[in-house]
């Protein structure tokens, strides 16, 4: 996996997961996620996983259903 494909993993449409799951990652203002934002989300996901997945599990208990990686990047996962 090259460094250019890592940001694409944070964009569900680019990774091929968004269409079957009918979800999309958007910024908090509703606009599409760009590559710098996707890279920031990926770094945030890495940090979330380093802390015993607490940052990922956090989404289940958060009022806005955001994990740490979503809060860091300013994103939401929404139904497409």
BELMOTA-V340843 format. One record per residue. N is the residue number from 1. SS is DSSP state (H for helix, E for strand, L for the rest). PSI is psi in whole degrees, 0 to 359 (none if undefined). NEAR is the number of other C-alpha atoms within 12 Angstrom. Layout:
# BELMOTA-V340843
n = (N	N)
ss = (SS	SS)
psi = (PSI	PSI)
near = (NEAR	NEAR)
This chain:
# BELMOTA-V340843
n = (1	2	3	4	5	6	7	8	9	10	11	12	13	14	15	16	17	18	19	20	21	22	23	24	25	26	27	28	29	30	31	32	33	34	35	36	37	38	39	40	41	42	43	44	45	46	47	48	49	50	51	52	53	54	55	56	57	58	59	60	61	62	63	64	65	66	67	68	69	70	71	72	73	74	75	76	77	78	79	80)
ss = (L	L	H	H	H	H	H	H	H	L	L	H	H	H	H	L	L	H	H	H	H	L	E	E	E	E	E	L	L	L	L	E	L	L	H	H	H	H	H	H	H	H	H	H	H	H	H	H	H	H	L	L	L	H	H	H	H	H	H	H	H	L	L	L	L	L	L	H	H	H	H	H	H	L	E	E	E	E	E	L)
psi = (129	166	336	341	344	314	329	335	335	349	108	327	320	328	350	5	338	320	308	326	351	45	162	145	124	161	165	339	2	354	164	150	128	175	319	321	323	321	318	320	321	316	319	324	320	316	317	323	330	333	53	33	13	322	331	316	332	326	329	335	353	141	325	5	42	132	175	321	326	320	320	317	351	49	165	152	122	162	138	none)
near = (8	8	10	13	16	24	27	28	29	37	35	32	26	22	20	16	18	22	16	13	16	15	20	27	39	30	27	20	11	15	16	24	31	23	24	20	31	35	27	29	38	31	24	29	32	25	22	25	19	15	15	13	19	21	26	26	19	23	21	15	14	16	9	18	20	32	32	34	35	38	29	25	30	28	34	34	33	22	15	18)
